[in-house]
Amino acid sequence: MTEWEDRRLEMVSRQIAGRGVADERVLDVMRTVPRHLFVGRGMEQSAYSDHALPIGEGQTISQPYMVALMTEALCLAGTEKVLEIGTGSGYQTAVLANLADRVFSVERIEPLARRARELIDELGIHNVSILVGDGTIGWKEYEPYERIIVTAGSPDVPQSLIDQLADPGILVIPVGPSKLQQLTIIEKRDGSVHRRNAGGCSFVPLLGREGWNPERGGAT
């Protein structure tokens, strides 16, 4: 077993399973996806620590526990088409790709999207499509999506994402002020939309037409 494998096992045991994440499929994937490849240059030794890390362009790779928690909230069985808003490093994307049928990911920042694409290809993952664009308006071409995950904080849930969510379907998104949000789980079933909070979190702002923008007085 390599040093990186040892670190992944410890990460899952202490930070993820040890804090209540119980979905064995999620735990297994977190034990195998090489997180150290996705962090910023020079940050590899901190890749399996219990906090978010910078990846350049003012963005971060989420804390391992938060990746696992949000993924578990999606209740993936392996047959779903998933829309991810905020490709970032591509780590969450790779985790999802191992748990769902197809992943469609939207990233606002082209250099991040390009690097994520390279890493995902290097890992031999073939069920991911990445679009450079405004994630707040989703990706209409392939709607509806049985699951949607947003990896940036939004002032509210973008209506476009609710519209693109299948029925039944689950959407997981951080909602609230730019510095501190509530992890919000949206469930659509039988034509109704149900909303519940799953605890506090802190993400970089979701920028775009239906997220934070200068006209709304939010982050730029």
Buried (B, 14 or more C-beta within 10 A) or exposed (E): EEEBEEBBBEBBEBBBBEEEBEBEBBBEBBBEBBBBBBBBEEBBEEBBBBEBBEBBBEBBBBBBBBBBBBBBBBBBEEEBBBBBBBBBBBBBBBBBBBBBBBBBBBBBBEEBBBBBBEBBEEBEBEBBEBBBBBBBBBBEEBBBBBBBBBBBBBBEBBEBBBEBBBEEBBBBBBBBBBEEBBBBBBBBEEEEBEEEEBEEBBBBBBBBEBBBBEEEEBBE
